[in-house]
Amino acid sequence: MIPVKEENEKNAADQAYTIWAGRTIRGVAWTYAAVAGSRVAAFASLIVLARILTPSAFGQLGFALLVITYLDALGDLGAGSALIFYRKKSEEAAQTSFRINLITGALWWCAVTALAPFAGGFFHDEMVEPLLRALAWIFPITALGNTHDALLRSNLSFGRRLVPDYARSFTKAICAVALAWQGWGVWSLVWGQLAGAAIWTLALWALMEWRPKFRAPMSLARRMLRYGCHIASINVLSTIVHHFDLLIVGRILGSAALGFYTLASRIPDVCITMLIWAVDIVAFPSFTKFQDDLVALRRAFRATLRYVSIVTLPAGLGIALTADLAVSLLYGERWLPAAPVVVGLSFAAVLRSLGSHAGNIFKATGRPDILTKIGIARAVLLVPTLIWSTRWGIPGVAAVQAAVTAASTLATLIIAGRILAIPRRAWWQELRPAVVGSVGMVLAALAVRLLAANWPPAAILFLTACAGAAGYAAVLYFNSPAIFCRIRSGIVSLVGRRAGGLTNAIE
């Protein structure tokens, strides 16, 4: 018989996990809804803009946004993540975070303004300088709302984050399309970015009751910056890794090639990357709940890996199988050179999804330095291989990005597995439903493409997607019936807003 004390401890642990599971599923659902809605709005506007603007216009904006992205990786020097980590002193941490954001926002504005002429020379495009000077205002604008956003994430209030995220995306989309239609060219994209940032900050202030104080204690500042600098270094390395391909394409292959590459990346982005982002946003504060309980943390990590792979693996393979159809139908025939890039970046997105949440294990256990070391190793491998890959154009760059992502994902999972003491057989146990189901999906999709080869492209795409989804669901049902039933009950419960069913879906 199990001793009463041990049984009570087990019941308490199960109850804590059940509460965590319900809140995490709801958090992912709300965050995904925010990401999906915002990304779909942006993607819809992109489809319209692709038929108005040239590939070079998208490439010019890409040059400017690349500089913004690299500095934004430093952002608030990790103050937002530190605010989440020091949740027991949330008010003091929030006041400190806000002040750090004001300083960094002004600093990055100055840096971009100063770097603008050099960036124009680096990319051999005179439009880069004025575009950068305009986009520099994003930093002080968003600095005013970053702390409010971090507080929402710390409290797992992901439903409330829908408002500012949706407001930003729809504002960007409407502004960019309206101005492009009036002939503003690349400037329509710039003003869309600025308008979206302003609306996002205003919505956060309207939504949150928290306000900065004129005077506040700064005793946490040093500790927050020490922790946050690890996060900032991780963000910088991650940005280098995930955007260095854009830098190489723009610098070596030119603005038109960057335009093709940028729009190609949006297809796996809207289908796969937004789920990765949603899971990452929720996983860090969720995993910190079990930072002192290795068994519960391992259980949570394995469940996350299982269900993320079930979604992203078939999605990536499906995109790769229909890339040519999707590009021609969405963007138009002139964008077909982007199709091979879609294939490579889809594989890269799938591989990234399998290891991205493992990084939150390192952060939740107070070991963000591990991510820094992995990022350095990946950057060292990625930089020379991407430069070498340009001899095969943008398809070669995408293929190398996928290969390097595979290597870094494997390393991340191995280290996370050692920290959590996950046995080797458990990896296949968690990935098997997605792998076996994807085989069925690919076979069904290929059969339809062969049989309907002479049909209109829209019909082929629709039928291929339907056949692939049906094949995947059928194999998952017969191969892993328990998981299939949990997913089905989780979806039904999510639609019906019943927390108990949500919990059962991730057990």
C-alpha positions, 0 to 999 in steps of 0.5 A: 500500500502507498503511505498516506503521506506519499499519496497526499503528495502525489494528489497535490502534485497532480492537482497542481499539474492539472491547474497548470495544464488548463491555464497553459492550454488556454494561454496557448489558445489565446496567444495563438488566436492573437498570433493567428489573427494578427498574422492572417491580417498581415498575410492578407495585406501582403497578398494584396501588396504583392500585386501592387508593389515590386520585389525590390520594394519589399527588399528595400523595406527588408534592408531597413527592417533588418537593422531594426530587428538586430537592435530590437533583439537587444530591446530592453536588455531582457528586462521584460523576461526578468520581470517575469522571472522575479514574479514575487516582486512584480511591482518593483520589477515592473517599475524598474523594467519601465525605466530600463525601457525608456533608456533603451528606447532612446538609445536604440533611436540614436543608434539607428539614426547614426547607423542609417548612412552606413546601412545604405552604403552596406546594402548599396541602396540609397533608399535605406537611409531615409527608411531607417531614419523613419523606422527608428521611431519604433523604438521609443514608441514601443518602449512605452508599452513593453512593461505593460506587455510583460506584466500581461505575460507574467500573469498569463493574461494572454486573452487580454493581449488579443486587443493590442496585438489585433489592433497593431496588425489590422492598423499596419495592414489597413495603412499599408494597403491604403497608402500603396493603393495611392502610389506611396510605394515602399513608404506605405510599408514604413508608415504601416509599421509606425502606425501599428506600433503606436496603436499597440502601445496606446492599446496596452495603456488603455487595457492595463491599470498599472502605471509607472511612478515618478519615484520608485526603488531600483534595488532590483535593477542590477539583478534584473540586468544581470539575468536580463543580459543573458536573455538579451544575448540569447535574443541577439544570437537568435536574431543573428541565426534566424535573420542572417540569411536575410542579411546575406541575401540582401548584401550579396544577391540584391534587393529583388532577391531579398523581396522574393526570399522575404515573401517566401518566408511568410508562408511557413511563418503564418502556418508554423512559426506563429504556433512556435511563437505562441508556445514560446510566449506561454511556455516560459512563464508556465515552466517557471511554475515547476522550476523546483519540481523536476518530475512535473517539469519533465512531464510538462516538457514531454507533453509540449513536444508531443502536441507541438510536433503533431501540428507542425510536422504535417503542416511543414510537409504539406506546405513543401508539397504545395509550395508552387501552387501556393505561391502562384495563387497567392502572390501571382506568377511573377513570384514563382522563383520564391517556391523553392525557398518556401520548401526549404524554409518550411523544413527549417520551421518544423525543425525549429518548432521541435526544439524551441520550447526546450530553450524555455527549460533552460530559462525556467531553471535559471540556466539561460547561459546554455542557450547563449552557448548553443547560439554561439555555436550555431552562429559560427556554423551558420555564417560561413555556410550561408555565404557559401550557399549563395552560389546556388541562389536563394534556394541554396540559402534556404536549404542551408538554413534548414540543415543548420537548424536541424543540427542546433535543434538536435543539440538543444534537445539532447541537453534538455533531455539530460537536464530533465533526465528523459530516457532515450526511448521517450523521444520516439514515444513522443514523436511517433504519432506525428511521424507516422501520421505525416507519412500517411498525409504525404502519401494521400497528398501525392496521390491527389497531385498525380491524379489531378495534375491537369486540373486548375491550380486552385482545385489541386491545392484544395483537394491536396490539402483535404486529402492530406488532412484526411490521411493524417487524421486517419493514420493518427486515429488508428495508430494513436487512438488515445491521443486522437481522442484527447485532441478531439475532446480538447478542441471540443472543450476549447470551443465550449470553454470547458477547462476540464476538457482542456486539461485532459487534452494535454495529459 
